[in-house]
């Protein structure tokens, strides 16, 4: 057994949404295009709380 990592994990390039169930922690879901991200957000919003995070490119959030 080794030490746990001290550096946060790098995220891949793409569009992210945060999905959270009531009473549990949240997870990030990545999609390749903005259209796919919006469709996924609509699908998950029926049963969970969804927050659109935006686009990640080279470890930086792109502000639109």
C-alpha positions as CSV (number, residue, x, y, z in Angstrom):
1,X,0.0,0.0,0.0
2,X,1.2,3.4,-0.9
3,X,0.4,7.0,-0.1
4,X,-2.9,8.5,-1.4
5,X,-2.4,11.0,-4.2
6,X,-2.0,14.6,-3.1
7,X,-2.6,16.2,-6.5
8,X,-6.2,16.5,-7.8
9,X,-7.2,14.3,-10.8
10,X,-6.9,15.9,-14.2
11,X,-10.2,16.2,-16.1
12,X,-10.4,15.3,-19.8
13,X,-11.4,18.0,-22.4
14,X,-15.2,18.2,-22.9
15,X,-18.4,19.4,-21.4
16,X,-19.3,18.6,-17.8
17,X,-22.5,18.4,-15.7
18,X,-22.7,17.7,-12.0
19,X,-25.3,15.2,-11.0
20,X,-26.4,14.9,-7.4
21,X,-28.9,12.6,-5.7
22,X,-30.6,13.8,-2.5
23,X,-28.5,12.8,0.5
24,X,-25.5,11.7,-1.5
25,X,-22.3,13.2,-3.0
26,X,-22.2,14.6,-6.5
27,X,-20.5,13.1,-9.6
28,X,-19.2,14.8,-12.8
29,X,-20.4,13.5,-16.2
30,X,-18.5,14.4,-19.3
31,X,-19.8,14.6,-22.9
32,X,-17.9,15.4,-26.1
33,X,-20.3,18.1,-27.5
34,X,-22.5,20.8,-25.9
35,X,-25.6,19.2,-27.5
36,X,-24.9,15.8,-26.0
37,X,-24.3,17.5,-22.6
38,X,-27.7,19.3,-22.8
39,X,-29.5,16.1,-23.7
40,X,-27.8,14.3,-20.8
41,X,-28.7,17.1,-18.4
42,X,-32.3,16.9,-19.4
43,X,-32.4,13.2,-19.0
44,X,-30.8,13.3,-15.5
45,X,-32.9,16.2,-14.3
46,X,-36.0,14.0,-14.2
47,X,-34.8,12.2,-11.1
48,X,-31.7,14.1,-9.8
49,X,-30.3,17.6,-9.2
50,X,-28.2,18.7,-12.2
51,X,-25.8,21.6,-12.4
52,X,-24.1,22.5,-15.7
53,X,-20.4,23.1,-15.1
54,X,-19.3,24.1,-18.6
55,X,-16.4,23.2,-20.9
56,X,-13.0,22.0,-19.7
57,X,-10.1,22.6,-22.0
58,X,-6.4,21.9,-21.0
59,X,-7.3,21.8,-17.3
60,X,-9.1,25.2,-17.4
61,X,-12.8,26.0,-17.4
62,X,-13.9,27.9,-20.5
63,X,-16.2,30.8,-19.7
64,X,-18.8,31.6,-22.3
